């Protein structure tokens, strides 16, 4: 690595490299002429280094800038390893992808990573401004870690993809992240699957979705969302102009009625807004329509079928027929 200007991806998943290994890795990943200042604006660090001319440019300027993606999945780094990795991120001006899934860094380690990515305005000058993809799946972040993730989402204007699935952030963490999403202008894909969001968490996410203008993909599968959450999401989708993919797989409490609300919200959007919004884990529009008569009265069934964008009545769902 110390002599390489061509390696673009390094996968150390499953390797127990430890804190000392990360420190050694950080030494060879930092630029030769490293200084604690903002990256040189004259060099396009965000561009993918694909041509020999670009690689030669990095070599000529003394920057080991070829490495773009680093995978440390299942490395069991712990909080101490995350702290060492923080310094790697602060020094590296070219890394765009980082995979820390199942690394055991916990909430404290997540805090270190988020600080390197701008969570704390105090370190804004030295924060990493090139990373665009971060995978924190199953890192045991919980609600405490979600606090730091929310701060990062609020202040970071470069991150495009964030995987926070299977971290059990709960409704509390969802509220914090949702508040940050309302002002974020860069994040395009967010994975919140398996986080025990529940109905309240889904409502918080929906409130953010209603005002966010950047997010294209959202995964809230396996979160115990029911009809109340589906109704809130339907209202948000009716207002949102950017979302193209929503994954609601295995939210078993969403009935045919909740699924109908989501389906109608997507289908009734004006043509100018609709960018072919796709669902995952949701029955087809026709299948949901066939299921409705079994749970609604005749009058309510007719009213639901007549729903259009102009009078999308989602605040008061029709009463379910007990029979």
Secondary structure, DSSP 8 states (H G I E B T S, - for coil): -TT-SS--EEE-TT---HHHHHHHHHHHHS-TT--SS---TTS-TTS---SHHHHHHHHHTT------EEE-TT---HHHHHHHHHHHHHH-SS--EEE-TT---HHHHHHHHHHHTTSSGGGTTTS-----EEE-TTS--HHHHHHHHHHHHHH-SS--EEE--SS--HHHHHHHHHHHHTT-SS--EEE-TTS--HHHHHHHHHHHHHH-SS--EEE--SS--BHHHHHHHHHHHHH-SS--EEE-TT-TB--HHHHHHHHHHHHTS-TTT----EEES---HHHHHHHHTTTB-HHHHHHHHT--GGG---SS---B---
